[in-house]
Amino acid sequence: MDLYTVRKQLNMGMPLTSIKLRVTDYARVSTDHLEQKKSLQNQVEHFEQYIKQNPNWTYIKGYVDDGITGTSDVKRDNFMKMIEEARLGKFDLIVTKEISRFSRNTLDSIKYTRELLSYGVAVLFVNDNINTAMPDSELRLTIMASMAQDEIRRLSERVKFGMNRAIERGEILGNDMLYGYQKDKDTGVLTIIENEAKIVRRIYELYGIEELSLSKISKILNSEGLKTCQNKKWCISTISRMIENPKYKGYYCARKSEIVDYMTKKIKYFEKDDWVIYEDKIRIPPIIDEDLWERANTRLMTRKKAFVMRKEDKSIYKNRYLYSAKIYCAEHNTVFHRREFRRVNKDITWVCSEYLKKGKATCDSPNIRESELDAIFKDLIFKLQIDSKDIIDTLINYYNHLEIDTDIDEEISSREKEINNLYTKKDKILELSIEGGLSNEEFYERNNQFNDKINTLIKELNQLKLDKDKLKTTTDKTKALKDSLNLKVNSKSTITKIISSLLDHIVVSKISNDKNNIELNIFLSYKDNQNKKRQPILRSSYEFKRGYDTQGTKRYKVNYQVNGYFCM
């Protein structure tokens, strides 16, 4: 739309309906209640008819957001799609019911109408009689949007006030969608639905007595085809909230959280000591006895605290194993997790986290055996010429240097001089203190600092003297040291440290549909100072045989195509 031409025509008195435009509409309701759905359908039908009956307008299919609040624009998928397609020039005008349907945030209303105008798209708010193509529209839009925003603020405060009064009266809050119960709409009293209550008791028993995990319990319920009261599959969070709910032991419970700001929807969760909670077994008949409820919740809280501690200590989590947080799925860019492969000598396997969450249907990345990774890296270390012989020779040269007595004597002499100088300084500060040049606090502080340095130097001096004695008395020290180093450098722990220092990350993918053909792209943090361009350092194939030769077990092969790179 040529905004200049349209505004000129409008200022000359030409009605908007007389201008040839491509017109779409936007409709929204904030809840998925039946009444709101009918309102949405009415909006859509009304605006489609309104646009099509105008011969100068070309109808463009509208945009609808169903059951989404107007306070958050990013969650309104079709609204954001409409903005993007406006940028692409698919229409000239958007027709909507009122500002509150478009956005209840004043700043967002202005931001999006300005953005749309920059794309040559105007917005017509029918009930508010505002056309953003007109020069004075922004002032009127600001006033009306502010009123809409304030209305939702007052509505939020009225709801909050009403809930607080209901809590004071002891009314049971919430709808009738509490699993195991049905709420009487007139009295608010809960009655037990026995077929659901059996499942509630079973969940508590599985968790509190048999001590199954929440994940295991959800899998059991879903495998039996059982559904929640929202007719959805069971998940960990649903079961966790059920276990925590005091209503199941016959207790009234309210004020567990509160919305801090109606715009951001930020929620403050209160500590249990601040909850309104008391026994009310008359209006809330218990499904679970208190002992079982307490047992299940004690276990749940213990496990939650342990999880939080592990999560806070990220260094422990990430560095717990050699390959932790270093193997990634090429398909989903998700990290691999460590699992024990129990059927074959408890070999360790690394598996994509997406596969663990949703199964093979969502991720078909191959699993990686840790023993095979170790073998590949040992060969990689050899190919990088990180040779144990070179390491040993370097260390031996260092220790041979120590055999020169004059070097050790110089170190000993240096330490002794430092110690004597510190004693001299201690004497000086003592004299200053006696003469009143230093306060007692300053004297003790400086004196303690000198004492700490002296103690450190004395330890170093004693160690140097021991080294000198050993080198003098042992004629075959170099040979013995070389043997010891050879054993140490080639040990599993040392090789593990080398891998840990070299490896930045690994990307895993399949070469073909055969899961036994695997590609590893290994990125190393190792820097070769002579290789300034950092070209690929390794392209190798590896073959591993899995399985046993025992009767009934088929041996099969796994082929790795390994590409090694320096990490940029």
C-alpha positions in Angstrom: 0.0 0.0 0.0 1.2 3.5 -0.9 0.6 5.1 2.5 1.1 8.7 1.1 -1.5 8.2 -1.6 -4.0 6.5 0.8 -3.7 9.3 3.4 -4.2 11.9 0.6 -7.4 10.1 -0.5 -8.7 9.8 3.0 -8.0 13.5 3.8 -10.0 14.4 0.6 -13.0 12.6 2.2 -12.8 9.3 0.3 -14.0 6.4 2.6 -11.5 3.6 3.3 -14.0 1.1 1.7 -13.6 3.0 -1.7 -9.9 2.3 -1.9 -8.7 -0.8 -3.6 -6.8 -2.9 -1.0 -5.9 -6.4 -0.1 -7.5 -7.0 3.3 -7.1 -9.6 6.0 -8.3 -9.9 9.5 -7.0 -10.9 13.0 -9.1 -12.5 15.7 -8.3 -13.8 19.2 -9.8 -15.1 22.4 -7.9 -15.5 25.6 -9.4 -18.8 26.9 -10.5 -22.1 25.3 -13.9 -22.1 27.1 -16.8 -23.0 24.9 -18.3 -19.5 25.1 -15.1 -18.0 24.0 -14.8 -20.4 21.1 -18.2 -19.4 19.9 -17.1 -15.7 20.2 -14.0 -16.5 18.1 -16.1 -18.2 15.4 -18.4 -15.3 15.3 -15.4 -12.8 14.9 -14.0 -14.9 12.1 -17.3 -15.2 10.2 -18.2 -11.5 10.7 -14.9 -10.1 9.4 -14.7 -12.5 6.4 -18.2 -11.4 5.4 -17.4 -7.7 6.2 -14.3 -7.8 3.8 -15.9 -9.9 1.0 -19.0 -7.7 0.7 -16.8 -4.8 -0.2 -16.2 -4.9 -4.0 -13.0 -2.7 -3.7 -11.3 -5.1 -1.3 -9.6 -8.4 -2.0 -10.0 -10.9 0.8 -6.8 -12.5 2.2 -7.3 -15.5 4.6 -7.2 -14.2 8.2 -5.2 -15.1 11.2 -6.6 -16.6 14.4 -5.1 -17.2 17.9 -7.3 -19.5 20.0 -7.1 -19.5 23.8 -4.0 -17.3 24.1 -3.6 -14.3 26.4 -3.1 -10.8 24.8 -0.4 -9.9 27.3 2.3 -12.0 25.6 2.8 -11.4 21.9 5.6 -13.9 21.3 3.2 -16.8 22.3 0.7 -15.8 19.7 2.0 -17.8 16.8 -0.5 -16.6 14.2 -0.1 -13.0 15.3 3.7 -13.2 14.7 3.1 -15.0 11.4 0.8 -12.1 10.4 3.6 -9.6 11.1 6.1 -11.6 9.1 3.7 -11.9 6.1 3.0 -8.2 6.3 6.7 -7.6 5.9 6.6 -9.8 2.8 3.8 -7.6 1.3 0.9 -10.1 1.2 -1.8 -7.6 2.2 -2.4 -3.8 2.8 -4.9 -3.7 5.6 -5.7 -5.7 8.8 -9.2 -5.5 10.2 -9.6 -6.4 13.9 -12.4 -6.0 16.5 -10.7 -3.8 19.0 -7.3 -2.8 20.5 -7.7 -5.3 23.4 -7.8 -8.1 20.8 -4.7 -6.8 19.1 -2.6 -6.2 22.3 -3.3 -5.2 25.9 0.1 -3.7 26.2 0.3 0.0 25.2 3.9 -0.2 24.1 3.3 -3.3 22.0 0.3 -1.8 20.3 2.3 1.2 19.2 5.3 -0.9 18.3 3.5 -3.3 16.1 1.3 -0.7 14.4 4.4 1.4 13.6 6.2 -1.7 12.3 3.2 -2.6 10.1 3.1 1.0 8.7 6.7 0.7 7.8 5.7 -2.3 5.7 2.9 -0.3 4.1 0.1 -2.0 6.1 -2.5 -0.2 8.2 -4.7 -1.6 11.0 -8.5 -0.8 11.3 -9.8 -1.3 14.9 -13.5 -1.5 14.1 -15.1 -1.0 17.6 -12.6 1.8 18.5 -13.0 3.5 15.1 -9.2 3.9 14.7 -7.5 3.6 11.3 -3.7 3.7 11.7 -3.4 5.0 8.1 -4.6 8.4 9.5 -2.0 10.8 10.9 -3.8 11.3 14.2 -4.3 7.6 14.9 -1.3 7.1 17.2 -2.6 9.6 19.8 -6.0 7.9 19.9 -4.4 4.5 19.8 -2.2 5.4 22.8 -5.2 6.5 24.9 -7.3 3.5 24.0 -4.5 1.0 24.5 -3.7 2.5 27.9 -7.3 2.1 28.9 -7.2 -1.6 27.7 -4.0 -2.2 29.6 -5.4 -0.6 32.8 -8.5 -2.7 32.5 -6.5 -5.9 32.6 -4.6 -4.6 35.6 -7.8 -3.9 37.5 -9.2 -7.3 36.4 -6.0 -9.0 37.8 -6.3 -7.1 41.1 -10.0 -8.0 41.4 -9.2 -11.7 40.8 -6.4 -11.6 43.4 -8.6 -9.8 45.9 -11.4 -12.4 45.4 -9.1 -15.3 45.8 -7.7 -13.9 49.1 -11.2 -13.4 50.4 -12.1 -17.0 49.3 -9.1 -18.4 51.2 -10.1 -16.5 54.3 -13.6 -18.1 54.1 -12.0 -21.5 53.6 -13.4 -22.1 50.1 -11.8 -24.9 48.1 -10.2 -23.2 45.2 -9.6 -24.6 41.7 -11.9 -26.3 39.3 -13.3 -29.9 39.3 -10.2 -31.2 37.4 -8.4 -32.7 40.5 -7.7 -36.3 39.7 -9.6 -38.6 42.1 -12.1 -36.0 43.2 -15.3 -34.3 41.9 -16.2 -30.9 43.2 -19.8 -29.9 44.0 -20.3 -26.6 42.2 -22.8 -25.4 44.9 -21.1 -26.4 48.1 -17.5 -26.7 47.0 -17.2 -30.0 48.8 -15.0 -32.7 47.2 -16.2 -36.3 46.7 -14.1 -39.2 45.8 -14.2 -40.8 42.4 -13.3 -44.4 43.3 -11.9 -45.6 40.0 -9.5 -42.7 39.9 -8.8 -42.9 43.6 -7.5 -46.4 43.0 -4.9 -45.1 40.6 -3.9 -42.3 43.1 -3.3 -44.9 45.8 -1.3 -47.0 43.4 0.9 -44.1 42.5 1.7 -43.4 46.2 2.4 -47.0 46.9 4.7 -47.4 43.8 6.6 -44.3 44.8 6.5 -44.4 48.6 6.7 -48.1 49.3 8.1 -49.8 46.3 10.4 -46.7 45.6 10.0 -46.7 41.9 11.1 -43.6 40.0 8.6 -41.0 38.7 9.7 -41.9 35.2 9.1 -45.6 35.8 5.7 -44.9 37.2 4.6 -42.8 34.3 5.8 -45.5 31.8 3.7 -48.1 33.7 0.5 -46.0 33.7 0.9 -45.0 30.0 1.7 -48.6 29.0 -1.7 -49.6 30.5 -3.5 -46.9 28.5 -4.5 -44.8 31.6 -5.1 -41.1 31.1 -5.1 -38.0 33.4 -8.3 -36.1 34.0 -7.3 -33.8 31.0 -7.2 -37.0 28.9 -3.5 -36.7 28.5 -0.6 -39.1 29.0 1.1 -39.3 32.5 4.3 -37.4 32.8 6.8 -36.9 35.6 5.6 -33.4 36.6 2.0 -34.5 36.8 2.9 -37.3 39.2 5.2 -35.1 41.2 2.5 -32.5 41.7 0.0 -35.2 42.7 2.3 -36.6 45.4 2.9 -33.1 46.8 -0.8 -32.2 47.0 -1.9 -32.2 50.6 -5.6 -32.6 49.5 -5.0 -36.3 49.0 -4.5 -36.7 52.8 -7.5 -34.6 53.6 -5.9 -31.2 54.1 -7.0 -27.8 52.8 -4.2 -26.0 51.0 -4.0 -22.6 49.3 -1.8 -19.6 48.7 1.1 -21.7 47.4 2.0 -19.0 44.8 0.9 -15.6 43.5 1.3 -13.7 40.2 3.6 -10.8 41.0 3.0 -8.8 37.8 0.0 -9.2 35.5 2.1 -8.2 32.4 5.1 -10.5 32.8 3.1 -13.3 34.5 6.0 -13.7 36.8 5.0 -16.1 39.7 6.3 -16.0 43.2 6.3 -19.5 44.8 6.0 -19.4 48.6 7.8 -21.6 51.1 5.6 -24.3 52.7 5.6 -22.4 56.0 3.7 -19.6 54.3 1.0 -21.8 52.8 -2.5 -21.7 54.2 -2.8 -25.4 55.1 -4.9 -27.3 57.7 -6.8 -30.5 58.2 -10.3 -30.6 56.7 -11.3 -34.2 56.2 -15.0 -33.4 56.2 -15.0 -31.3 53.0 -11.9 -33.0 51.6 -12.1 -36.7 52.3 -8.6 -38.3 52.2 -7.6 -40.8 49.6 -4.2 -41.5 51.1 -3.5 -42.0 54.8 -1.1 -39.5 56.3 1.7 -42.0 57.0 2.0 -43.0 53.3 1.6 -39.3 52.2 4.5 -38.3 54.5 6.7 -41.2 53.4 6.2 -40.4 49.7 6.8 -36.7 50.2 9.9 -37.3 52.3 11.4 -39.3 49.5 10.4 -36.8 46.9 11.9 -33.9 48.8 15.2 -35.8 49.4 15.5 -36.6 45.7 14.7 -33.0 44.7 17.4 -31.6 47.0 19.9 -34.1 45.7 19.0 -33.1 42.1 19.3 -29.4 42.9 22.8 -29.9 44.5 24.0 -31.8 41.4 22.5 -29.1 39.1 24.2 -26.3 41.0 27.6 -28.0 40.9 27.8 -28.0 37.2 31.6 -28.7 37.2 30.9 -32.1 38.8 28.2 -32.9 36.4 30.1 -31.9 33.3 33.4 -33.5 34.3 32.1 -36.6 36.0 33.2 -38.9 33.2 35.9 -38.5 30.5 33.4 -37.9 27.7 30.7 -36.0 29.7 29.2 -33.1 27.8 31.6 -33.7 24.9 29.7 -36.0 22.5 26.9 -34.5 20.4 24.2 -35.8 18.0 24.6 -34.3 14.5 20.9 -34.5 13.9 19.6 -32.7 17.0 22.8 -31.0 18.4 22.0 -32.6 21.8 24.4 -34.1 24.2 25.0 -37.9 24.6 24.5 -39.4 28.0 26.4 -42.3 29.6 24.6 -45.7 30.0 25.8 -49.1 31.1 25.4 -51.8 28.4 24.8 -54.7 30.8 24.6 -57.6 28.4 28.2 -57.5 27.4 30.6 -57.3 30.4 28.9 -54.1 31.5 30.5 -52.1 28.7 29.7 -48.4 28.8 27.5 -46.9 26.0 26.9 -43.2 25.1 23.4 -42.5 23.8 21.8 -39.3 22.4 19.6 -37.6 25.1 16.8 -37.0 22.5 16.7 -40.8 21.9 16.5 -41.4 25.7 13.6 -38.9 26.1 11.4 -39.9 23.1 12.8 -43.1 21.6 13.9 -44.2 18.2 11.0 -42.5 16.5 12.6 -39.1 17.0 16.3 -39.9 16.9 18.1 -42.7 15.0 21.6 -41.7 16.0 23.9 -44.6 16.7 25.0 -45.5 20.2 28.8 -45.3 20.9 30.7 -47.9 23.0 33.2 -46.2 25.3 35.7 -49.0 24.9 35.7 -48.3 21.1 36.2 -44.6 21.7 39.1 -45.3 24.0 40.8 -47.5 21.3 40.3 -44.8 18.6 41.8 -42.1 20.9 44.9 -44.3 21.7 45.5 -44.5 18.0 44.8 -40.8 17.6 47.4 -40.0 20.2 49.9 -42.1 18.3 49.1 -40.4 15.0 49.5 -37.0 16.6 53.0 -38.2 17.5 52.3 -37.6 21.2 54.8 -40.4 21.9 55.5 -41.6 25.5 59.2 -41.9 24.6 59.4 -38.2 23.8 57.7 -37.3 27.1 60.0 -39.6 29.1 63.2 -38.3 27.4 62.1 -34.7 28.1 61.5 -35.5 31.8 64.8 -37.4 32.1 66.7 -34.5 30.6 65.1 -32.3 33.3 66.1 -34.6 36.1 69.6 -35.1 34.6 69.9 -31.3 34.9 69.2 -31.6 38.6 72.2 -34.0 39.0 74.5 -31.0 38.5 75.3 -30.2 42.2 76.0 -26.6 41.4 72.4 -26.0 40.3 70.9 -27.4 43.5 73.6 -25.6 45.6 72.5 -22.3 43.9 68.9 -23.0 44.8 69.8 -23.9 48.4 71.9 -20.8 48.7 69.1 -18.6 47.3 66.6 -20.0 49.8 69.0 -19.4 52.7 69.6 -15.8 51.7 65.9 -15.2 51.4 65.3 -16.6 54.9 68.1 -14.5 56.4 66.7 -11.4 54.8 63.3 -12.1 56.3 64.7 -12.5 59.8 66.5 -9.2 59.4 63.2 -7.6 58.4 61.5 -9.2 61.4 64.1 -7.6 63.7 63.5 -4.2 62.1 59.8 -4.2 62.6 60.3 -5.3 66.2 62.5 -2.3 66.9 60.0 0.0 65.2 57.3 -1.5 67.4 59.3 -1.0 70.6 60.0 2.6 69.6 56.3 3.3 68.9 56.7 3.5 65.2 54.3 0.7 64.6 51.0 -0.2 66.4 50.7 -3.7 67.9 48.1 -4.6 65.2 50.5 -3.6 62.4 53.4 -5.4 64.0 51.5 -8.7 64.4 50.2 -8.5 60.9 53.6 -7.9 59.3 55.3 -10.4 61.6 52.8 -13.1 60.7 53.3 -12.5 57.0 57.1 -12.9 57.4 56.6 -16.0 59.4 54.4 -17.6 56.6 57.1 -16.8 54.0 59.9 -18.2 56.2 58.0 -21.4 56.8 57.4 -21.9 53.1 61.0 -21.3 52.2 62.2 -23.7 55.0 60.1 -26.4 53.5 61.5 -25.8 50.0 65.0 -25.7 51.4 64.6 -29.0 53.2 63.2 -30.6 50.0 66.2 -29.3 48.0 68.6 -30.8 50.5 66.8 -34.1 50.3 67.0 -34.1 46.5 70.7 -33.4 46.7 71.4 -36.2 49.1 69.4 -38.7 46.9 71.2 -37.7 43.7 74.6 -38.0 45.4 73.9 -41.4 46.9 72.1 -43.1 44.0 74.3 -43.9 41.0 71.6 -45.5 38.8 69.0 -42.8 39.7 68.4 -42.0 36.0 67.7 -45.6 35.0 65.4 -46.1 37.9 63.6 -42.9 37.2 63.3 -43.7 33.5 61.7 -47.1 34.3 59.3 -45.5 36.7 58.3 -42.8 34.2 57.8 -45.3 31.4 55.3 -47.2 33.6 53.5 -44.0 34.7 53.3 -42.3 31.3 51.8 -45.4 29.6 49.3 -46.0 32.5 45.6 -45.8 31.8 45.2 -42.7 34.1 47.8 -40.8 32.2 46.3 -41.6 28.8 42.9 -40.6 30.2 44.4 -37.2 31.2 45.9 -36.8 27.7 42.5 -37.5 26.1 40.8 -35.1 28.5 43.2 -32.3 27.7 43.0 -32.9 23.9 39.3 -33.5 23.3 37.0 -30.5 22.8 34.0 -32.3 21.4 32.8 -35.1 19.1 29.9 -35.0 16.6 28.2 -38.3 15.9 26.2 -39.2 12.8 25.3 -42.2 10.6 27.0 -42.7 7.3 24.0 -44.7 5.9 20.8 -46.3 7.2 23.0 -49.0 8.6 23.5 -48.2 12.3 26.8 -50.1 12.3 28.4 -47.5 9.9 29.2 -44.5 12.1 30.9 -41.2 11.4 32.8 -39.4 14.2 34.0 -35.8 13.7 36.5 -35.3 16.5 37.5 -31.7 17.3 40.7 -31.2 19.3 41.9 -28.3 21.4 45.5 -29.5 20.9 47.5 -26.9 19.1 50.3 -27.7 16.7 52.4 -24.6 16.5 54.0 -25.7 13.2 50.6 -26.3 11.5 49.4 -22.7 11.3 46.6 -23.4 8.8 45.1 -26.1 11.1 44.2 -28.5 8.3 42.3 -31.8 9.1 44.8 -33.9 11.0 43.2 -37.3 10.7 41.1 -39.4 8.4 41.0 -43.0 9.5 38.7 -46.0 9.5 38.3 -48.4 12.4 36.5 -51.7 12.6 35.3 -53.3 15.8 33.8 -56.7 16.4 31.0 -57.1 18.9 29.4 -60.1 20.4 30.7 -63.6 21.4 31.4 -66.8 19.5 29.1 -68.7 21.9 26.1 -70.6 20.4 23.1 -68.5 19.5 25.0 -65.2 19.5 25.9 -63.6 16.2 29.1 -61.6 15.9 28.7 -58.3 13.9 31.0 -55.5 12.9 30.9 -51.8 13.6 32.7 -49.5 11.2 33.8 -46.0 12.2 34.8 -43.3 9.8 36.8 -40.8 12.0 37.7 -37.3 10.9 40.0 -35.3 13.2 40.2 -31.5 13.3 41.9 -28.8 15.3 39.2 -26.8 17.1 39.1 -23.3 15.6 
